[in-house]
Amino acid sequence: MTGILPIDKPAGITSFGAVARMRKILNIKKIGHAGTLDPMATGVLPILVGSATRFLEFLPCKDKRYSAVIQLGFTTDTLDTTGTILTRCDTTVTRPELDEAVSCFIGKIEQIPPMYSAVQKDGVRLYELARQGKEIDRNPRPVEIYKARILEYDESAREFVLDVSCSAGTYIRTLADDIGKKLGTGACLAGLRRTEGNGFTLARCYSFDEVEEYAAQGRIEKRIIPIEDVLSAYPAVYVSDKQAVRFSNGGELDLDRLKGNYESGLYRIFDREDVFLGLGEADTDTAVMRVKKVMSN
C-alpha cells in the first residue's frame, strides 16, 4: 500500500493524532501527512502511505485554501478562541473598513510565526516555550496571500468569514491577528476549515468512518492515489532493465543514453513495465540524470 489518501480531518484531533489513527486503521507503520492542521481546524489533510512518505518534499503543489471564521474585538495568547483573552475592544467596524483592512494583506507579505506553533527555536518547539509562559523574538517569514475574500460579515456580532488562498507556511491565525491590529480592534481565529491543500479538494477527501469501512471491506487500496500520479507535474522517463537496476541502486544515468531531449529539472523514472522507480534530476551541464529519491524496497 503506497500512495496518498486525502482525509477530511475532524476538529479536536491533531495532525499527528490523525496519522496515528490512520496507522491503526490501515495497519501500516510508515505513514505521514502533508500540511499540519491545528486541533480546532478541519478539512483537507493528505495522508502519505508507505514509501510515498519519502516524496513529501517533492509534492509539486503546496498551496492551501481556507475558509476562516474571524472574530473582531478581542485578542488571545494563542491567536484563536481556544486561548486566554488578553485584550478587548468595543469599537464598531463597518464593511468598507473591513474590506480595506483585508485588502492590505493580499500579495507578498511577512508574518511572525505565533508562539503556539510547531516552529523550532534552538531545537525547541515554540508551543513548548509558550506553555511555560515564555515568549521569545521570532523572525518574520515571507508568505503570499493570493486571494482573500470576505464571504460573510455580521457587523453586530463582529464576526466575518474569509476565503483565503495562500502559499505554504501561511498562518491564518496570524493573518486574523494582523487584520485586527490593522483595524485597531484586535481579532482572533474562531474557526478554520482547509478547503484545498497540496492539489486536493474536500471533494476528494474521505472521513475516518469511510476509511474504516473501505479497510474492513478490503477495498481501501483502490482509494489510495499512486504517488507517481500525484507527482505527474514531473515528466516521465522510461529506462531499460539495466538502467532501472542502476538507478534503483543510486547510480546516475547518462542522458545521452536516454531517449528524448531533456532540460535540467526533476523527472519521474519508470522501468519498462511501467513501475515507478523514483525521481531523477537531469543536469544538462554534466549530461547525467542523478537520483533524487528512489522508492524503498
Residue pairs with C-beta under 8 A, 6 or more apart in sequence:
1 26
1 28
1 49
1 50
1 220
1 221
1 224
2 49
2 50
2 51
2 52
2 224
2 226
2 227
2 295
3 48
3 49
3 50
3 52
3 224
3 225
3 226
3 227
3 229
3 230
4 34
4 46
4 47
4 48
4 49
4 52
4 200
4 224
4 225
4 227
4 230
5 22
5 46
5 47
5 49
5 206
5 211
5 220
5 223
5 224
5 225
6 44
6 45
6 46
6 47
6 200
6 204
6 205
6 206
6 225
7 18
7 22
7 45
7 46
7 47
7 205
7 206
7 207
7 208
7 211
8 42
8 43
8 44
8 45
8 202
8 205
8 206
8 207
9 15
9 18
9 37
9 41
9 42
9 43
9 44
9 45
10 42
10 207
10 208
11 39
11 40
11 41
11 42
12 39
12 40
13 21
13 39
14 37
14 38
14 39
15 33
15 35
15 36
15 37
15 45
17 39
18 33
18 45
18 47
19 31
19 32
19 33
19 47
21 208
22 31
22 47
22 49
22 211
23 29
23 31
25 208
25 211
25 212
25 215
26 49
26 211
26 215
26 220
28 49
28 50
30 49
30 50
30 51
30 53
31 47
31 48
31 49
31 50
31 53
32 47
32 48
32 53
32 56
33 45
33 46
33 47
33 48
34 45
34 46
34 48
34 56
34 59
34 197
34 198
35 44
35 45
35 46
35 62
35 64
35 168
35 194
35 197
35 198
36 118
37 43
37 45
37 192
37 194
38 80
38 173
38 192
40 80
40 81
40 82
40 189
40 191
40 192
41 192
41 193
41 194
42 192
42 193
42 194
43 66
43 192
43 193
43 194
43 195
43 197
43 202
43 205
44 194
44 195
44 196
44 197
44 198
44 200
44 201
44 202
44 205
45 194
45 197
45 205
46 59
46 197
46 198
46 200
48 55
48 56
48 227
49 224
51 227
51 295
51 296
52 227
52 230
54 293
54 294
54 295
54 296
55 227
55 230
55 231
55 279
55 293
58 231
58 234
58 266
58 279
58 292
58 293
59 198
59 199
59 230
59 231
60 199
60 231
60 233
60 234
61 198
61 199
61 233
62 167
62 168
62 198
63 146
63 165
63 166
63 167
63 168
63 196
63 197
63 198
64 165
64 166
64 167
64 168
64 170
64 194
64 196
64 197
64 198
65 163
65 164
65 165
65 166
65 194
65 195
65 196
65 197
66 162
66 163
66 164
66 166
66 172
66 192
66 193
66 194
66 195
67 151
67 161
67 162
67 163
67 164
67 192
67 193
67 195
68 161
68 162
68 164
68 172
68 175
68 176
68 189
68 191
68 192
68 193
69 159
69 160
69 161
69 189
69 190
69 191
69 192
70 159
70 160
70 161
70 162
70 176
70 179
70 180
70 187
70 188
70 189
70 190
71 81
71 158
71 159
71 187
71 188
71 189
71 190
72 93
72 158
72 159
72 160
72 180
72 183
72 185
72 186
72 187
73 88
73 89
73 90
73 91
73 158
73 185
73 186
73 187
74 85
74 86
74 87
74 88
74 89
74 186
74 187
74 188
75 85
75 86
75 87
75 177
75 180
75 186
75 187
75 188
76 82
76 83
76 84
76 85
76 86
76 188
77 83
77 84
77 86
77 115
77 116
77 130
78 84
78 114
78 116
78 130
78 173
78 188
79 114
79 116
79 171
79 173
79 174
79 176
79 177
79 188
79 189
80 173
80 176
80 188
80 189
80 190
80 192
81 188
81 189
81 190
83 116
83 188
87 186
88 186
89 184
89 185
89 186
91 183
91 184
91 185
92 155
92 158
93 155
93 158
93 183
93 185
94 155
95 150
95 153
95 155
97 183
98 150
98 153
98 160
98 183
99 150
101 179
101 182
101 183
102 148
102 150
102 162
102 179
103 148
104 182
105 145
105 148
105 175
105 178
105 179
105 182
106 145
106 146
106 147
106 148
107 144
107 145
108 142
108 143
108 144
109 142
109 143
109 144
109 145
110 140
110 141
110 142
110 143
111 140
111 141
111 143
111 170
111 171
111 174
111 175
111 178
112 138
112 139
112 140
112 141
112 174
113 119
113 126
113 138
113 141
113 171
113 174
114 126
114 171
114 173
114 174
114 177
115 126
115 127
115 129
115 130
115 135
115 136
115 138
116 126
116 127
116 130
117 125
117 126
117 127
117 171
118 125
118 126
118 127
119 125
119 126
119 138
120 126
121 129
121 136
121 138
126 136
126 138
129 135
129 136
141 169
143 166
143 167
143 169
143 170
144 166
144 167
144 170
145 164
145 165
145 166
145 167
145 170
145 175
146 165
146 166
146 167
147 163
147 164
147 165
148 162
148 163
148 164
148 165
148 175
149 162
149 163
150 160
150 161
150 162
150 163
151 160
151 161
151 162
151 163
152 160
152 161
153 159
153 160
153 161
154 160
158 185
159 190
164 170
164 172
164 175
165 196
166 172
172 189
172 192
173 188
173 189
176 187
176 188
176 189
177 186
177 187
177 188
179 187
180 186
180 187
180 188
181 187
195 201
195 202
196 202
199 230
206 214
206 223
211 220
211 223
214 220
214 222
214 223
226 276
227 276
228 268
228 270
228 276
231 268
231 279
232 268
234 265
234 266
234 267
234 268
234 279
235 267
235 268
236 267
236 268
236 270
237 258
237 260
237 267
237 268
237 269
237 270
237 280
237 289
238 259
238 270
238 271
238 272
238 274
239 247
239 253
239 258
239 269
239 270
239 271
239 272
239 277
240 272
241 271
241 272
243 253
243 257
243 258
244 269
244 271
244 272
244 277
246 253
247 253
247 269
247 277
247 278
247 280
247 289
247 291
247 294
248 277
248 278
248 294
248 295
250 291
250 294
251 291
252 288
252 289
252 290
252 291
253 280
253 288
253 289
254 287
254 288
254 289
255 262
255 282
255 284
255 287
255 288
255 289
256 287
258 289
262 282
262 284
262 289
263 282
263 284
264 281
264 282
264 283
264 284
264 285
265 281
265 282
266 279
266 280
266 281
266 282
266 292
267 279
267 280
267 281
267 282
267 289
268 276
268 279
269 276
269 277
269 278
269 279
269 280
269 289
270 276
270 277
271 277
276 295
277 294
277 295
278 291
278 292
278 293
278 294
278 295
279 292
279 293
280 289
280 290
280 291
280 292
281 289
281 290
281 291
281 292
282 288
282 289
282 290
283 289
283 290
